[in-house]
């Protein structure tokens, strides 16, 4: 058994890592809730532009100027990482303009779920995919058909970019240690979202109030989660970390209720619970090596 689970300092270390993982989730969802306050003045794309700019600056600061030299495949992976980051943020914020926070995050979670299921060799993992599909179908028609269909499509599209983000994050992280490559990808993302952000937000992007909120969103949604997750992954098994991350839809629903007064119908809460269970099962299974034959 791993020493982290034998008791004493190991248990405290594991609990601290779990707290960091949960803190990352809360920080991201608080950032998303705060970003919605920008929608009336700069629109979803403007909010993404502010978040991306400040998030990239924060990551560049954390990287302390240690940027890798990119060549060949490494350059392509970093660029694709930036494209994935831009795509997931633009589509997710557009979905968030039409859907409650908890529902948008739940639908978006098809990304990590798909990566886990398709990366598994176990036939039993199809059960998790079926369970998630039922939850998504319930959400798509939840609340008596009151869910915006375009919002659903945008959230699912964000999930597709999230899947690409996960794959590229793994490739970039394994090739380039530290935060330098991630900071470069974040900078590429900030450049890509600048045009739609400026087109929608215009001069309102530069007002002191919007800049202050954008800074807070960038720190909450990018800098803090990145630092917390890196530290948590150093102390937790990947399977445990994945299960903790699967709580994100439930946390998003709770923050949406508390911070944004977004009530959810019983059918929607049940659907979110199904997706959380499916994601927890699939992520844990995918991170556990299959048993040897014989």
N, C-alpha and C positions, 0 to 999 in steps of 0.2 A: 504493500500500500504506500502511496505517496506520503512523504513525511508531513505535508501540509494538512493532512487529515487525521494525524495521530493525537492531536490535542495540544494544549499549551500555546506557545508562540505561533505554531503552524495554523491553528484554528483562528487565532486573531488575525493572522496575515490573510487567510482566505476570506474571512468576514470583511476585512477592509477592502479587499479586491472586489467582492460582491457589491459593497457599498459604492465603490467607484463606478462599477458598471451601471448600477441603478441611477447613480447621480448623473451619468452621461445621458441616460434616457430622459430623465426629468429635465435636464438642461436643454436638450434638443427640442422637446415638446413645449417647454416654456418659450423658447426662441420662436417656434412656429406660431404659438398663440400671440406673442408680441408682434410678430410680423404682420398679422392680420390688421393691426391698427394702422398700418401704412397703406392699406389697399385703397382707401377712399381718396388719399392725396396723391399717391404715386402709382397705384395699381399693383397687381401681383408681380409683373415683370420689373417694375421699379424697385419693389421690395427685394427681389432676387438680386438685382444689380447692387444695391446697398449691402446686402448680406455678403455677397460674393467678394466685393471689394474689400470690406473690412475683415472678412474671414481670411482672405489671401494675405493681407498685411499682417494679421495676427500670426498666421502660420510661418510667414517669412521671418517674423521676429523670433518665433520659437526655434526655427531652423538655424538662427544665428549666422546667416550667410553661408552656411555649408551646403552649397548646391552642387549636385553631381554633374559630371560631364556626360552628356547624352550622345549615344551613337546607335545607329541601326535600329534593331528591334527595341532597344531600351527607349529611344526617342519616340517610336511609334506608340509604345505602351503608355508613356507619360501623357502623350497627346490624347490618346483614347480615354485615359483616366479623366482628363480635363473635360472632354466632350461628354462623357457619362455624367460627370458632376453637374455640368451645365444643364443637360437634358433632364435629370431627375429633379433639380431645383425649379426649373421653369415650369415643368408639367405639374409638379406637386403643388406649387403655390397657385397655379391656375386652378387646380382642383380644389384647393383650400378656399378659394373665393366662392365656390359653389356648394361645398359639402362641409358638414361638421368635421372638426379635427379628428375625432376618433374614427369616423368612417373613412376619411381620406387616408389615414395612416394604415388602417386595416387593409384596404384595397391595395395600397402601395406595397404591402408586405408579400404580395405574390412574387416579388423579385427574389428575396432571399429564400422563400419557400421553394420556388422553382429551381434555384441553384442547388439547394439541398436535396430535393427529390431526384432531379435528373443526374446529380452527381453520385447517387447511391446505387448500389448493386442489389439491394434488397427488394424483392417483390412486395413485401409487406408495407414498404413505404408508400405504395400507391394508396393505401388507406388514408394516410395523412393528406395526400393530394385531394382525395375524394372529400374528406372532411372539410378541408379549406374551400373546395369548390361549392359545397353546400352553404357554407357561411357567406361566400361572395354572392351567390345567387339570392340568399336571403337579404343581403344588404342592397343588392341592385333593385329589389322590389320591396325593401323594408319601409315601414311607415305608410303603408297603403299607397305605394307608387309615388311618394313625395320626393324621392331621391332624384337629383338632376342627372339625366343620362350622360350628358357631356362631361359632367364632373366625374362620373364613374369611369368613363373612357380615359380622361386625363390622368386620374389616379392610377389606373391599370398601366397606362403608358409610362408613368413615372416608375412603376414597379419594374417594367422592362429595362429602363435605364439603370435602376438600382441593381438589377442582376449584372449588367455590364460593369457597373461601378465595383461590385464585389469581386468579380473576376479580375479586373484591372488592378484593383487595390492589392490583391494577393500577388499578382505578377510584379507590380512595381515595388511592393514591400519586400519581396524576396530578393529582388535584384539590387535595390538601393536601401541600405539601412538608414535609420534616422528619418527626419521630417523634410529633408531637402527636396526630394522628388515630389512628395505630396504637396509641398508649398508651390512647386512649379506647376503642377497640375491645377491647383486652386487658382493660380494666376492666369492660366490659360482659360479656365472656366470664367473668371471675372471678365476677361476680354470678350469672350463669346457672348455673354449675357448683357454686355454694356449697351449694344445697339438697341435691342428691344426694350431694355430698361429706360434708356434715354428717350426713346420714342414715346413710351407710355408715361413716364414720370416728368420729363421736361425739367424746367427750372425748379420745380418743387423738390427735386432730389437734393438740392443744395441748401434748403432751409435748415437752420440750426436744429430745430426740433426733429426733423426727419433724419438728419445726419446722426443725431444722438441715439434715436431709436435704432437706426441701421447699425450703428456701432454695437449696441447692446445685442441685437439679433446676431450679428456676426460672431461675437464672443460666445454667446450662449449656444449657437447652432454649429459652430465650427471649432473654435479654439479650445474651449473647455471639454467638449466630447472627445476630441482627438487626444488630448493629454490624458484624460481619465481612462479611455479605452486602451491606450497603449500600456499604461501602468497595470490595468486590470488583467490584460492578456499575458503579462509577465508572471502573474501569480495564480491564474485560474486555468484549468484544463479547457481546451477549446469547446468541448461539449457543454460544459457548465456555462461558459460565457454565452454560447448560442442560445441556451434555454433562457438565460436572463434577458437577452436582447429580444426574445419573442414576447416579452411582457409589454413591449412598446405600444401596441395598439390599445391595450387596456389603460396604460398610463396616459396615452393621448386622450382617450375618452374621458378620463377623470379630470385632466387639466382643462379640456374643452368645457366640461360641466362647471368647474369651479371658476375658471378665469373668463370664459366667454359665454357662460349661461346657456350652453348648448345641451338641451335635453335630448335623450335618445329613447326611442320606443323600445318596449321589451323585446320585440323581434330583432331589433338592431343590436341590443346588448347581447342577446343569445348568439347572433351571428359573429360578433366580435370575439366572444368566448370560444366559439368553434375554431376560428382562425388562430387564436392564441394557442389553443391546445394542439392544433395541427402543426403550427410552426415549431412549438417546443419539441414535439415528437420527432419531426423531420430533422431539425437542426441537431438534436442530440444523437439521433441515429446516424446521420451523415458524418458526424465527428467521431464515431465509435468504429474501430476497425471491425470488418466482418469476421465471423469465426472461421477458423481454418477447417478445411475438409479433412475427414479422417481422424 
